[in-house]
Amino acid sequence: MCGIRIKKYLDENGIKYTYVSEKTGIPMNILSPTLNGKRKMTAEEFISICIALNVSTETFSEEN
């Protein structure tokens, strides 16, 4: 799942979930379960996270 790949990226780069929450406007009670694979991520949330992290959407594709 995309959320788990994003979580791994955040952990590897020392980026806090609170930073992503603040930059995207996604509340922590939505963001946390999404990154833990317990909730499906919307396309809008995915794009917002990529923009906040300044990375391409391909960064989190299954091929990478």
C-alpha positions as a Markdown table, in Angstrom:
| # | Residue | x | y | z |
|---|---|---|---|---|
| 1 | Met | 0.0 | 0.0 | 0.0 |
| 2 | Cys | 1.1 | 3.5 | -0.7 |
| 3 | Gly | 0.7 | 4.7 | 2.9 |
| 4 | Ile | 3.2 | 2.1 | 4.1 |
| 5 | Arg | 5.7 | 3.2 | 1.5 |
| 6 | Ile | 5.2 | 6.8 | 2.5 |
| 7 | Lys | 5.7 | 5.8 | 6.2 |
| 8 | Lys | 8.9 | 4.1 | 5.3 |
| 9 | Tyr | 10.1 | 7.2 | 3.4 |
| 10 | Leu | 9.3 | 9.4 | 6.4 |
| 11 | Asp | 11.0 | 7.1 | 8.9 |
| 12 | Glu | 14.1 | 6.8 | 6.7 |
| 13 | Asn | 14.4 | 10.6 | 6.2 |
| 14 | Gly | 13.5 | 11.6 | 9.8 |
| 15 | Ile | 10.4 | 13.4 | 8.8 |
| 16 | Lys | 7.7 | 13.6 | 11.5 |
| 17 | Tyr | 4.1 | 12.8 | 10.8 |
| 18 | Thr | 3.1 | 16.1 | 12.5 |
| 19 | Tyr | 5.1 | 18.0 | 9.8 |
| 20 | Val | 3.2 | 16.2 | 7.0 |
| 21 | Ser | -0.1 | 16.8 | 8.9 |
| 22 | Glu | 0.6 | 20.5 | 9.2 |
| 23 | Lys | 1.8 | 20.9 | 5.5 |
| 24 | Thr | -1.1 | 18.9 | 4.0 |
| 25 | Gly | -4.0 | 19.8 | 6.4 |
| 26 | Ile | -4.7 | 16.1 | 6.9 |
| 27 | Pro | -5.5 | 15.6 | 10.6 |
| 28 | Met | -3.3 | 13.2 | 12.6 |
| 29 | Asn | -6.3 | 11.0 | 13.4 |
| 30 | Ile | -6.7 | 10.5 | 9.6 |
| 31 | Leu | -3.0 | 10.5 | 8.6 |
| 32 | Ser | -1.7 | 8.0 | 11.1 |
| 33 | Pro | -4.1 | 5.1 | 10.2 |
| 34 | Thr | -3.5 | 5.9 | 6.5 |
| 35 | Leu | 0.3 | 5.5 | 6.9 |
| 36 | Asn | -0.1 | 2.4 | 8.9 |
| 37 | Gly | -2.2 | 0.7 | 6.2 |
| 38 | Lys | -5.5 | 0.7 | 8.2 |
| 39 | Arg | -7.2 | 3.3 | 6.0 |
| 40 | Lys | -7.3 | 3.8 | 2.3 |
| 41 | Met | -5.6 | 7.0 | 1.1 |
| 42 | Thr | -7.5 | 9.2 | -1.3 |
| 43 | Ala | -5.9 | 10.5 | -4.5 |
| 44 | Glu | -6.1 | 14.1 | -3.1 |
| 45 | Glu | -4.3 | 13.1 | 0.1 |
| 46 | Phe | -1.6 | 11.3 | -1.9 |
| 47 | Ile | -1.0 | 14.3 | -4.1 |
| 48 | Ser | -1.0 | 16.6 | -1.0 |
| 49 | Ile | 1.6 | 14.4 | 0.7 |
| 50 | Cys | 3.9 | 14.3 | -2.4 |
| 51 | Ile | 3.7 | 18.1 | -2.7 |
| 52 | Ala | 4.4 | 18.6 | 1.0 |
| 53 | Leu | 7.5 | 16.3 | 0.7 |
| 54 | Asn | 8.5 | 17.9 | -2.6 |
| 55 | Val | 8.7 | 14.5 | -4.3 |
| 56 | Ser | 7.3 | 13.0 | -7.4 |
| 57 | Thr | 4.3 | 10.7 | -7.1 |
| 58 | Glu | 6.5 | 8.0 | -8.7 |
| 59 | Thr | 8.6 | 8.0 | -5.6 |
| 60 | Phe | 6.0 | 5.8 | -3.9 |
| 61 | Ser | 5.1 | 3.6 | -6.8 |
| 62 | Glu | 5.4 | -0.1 | -6.4 |
| 63 | Glu | 8.3 | -0.3 | -8.8 |
| 64 | Asn | 10.5 | 1.7 | -6.4 |
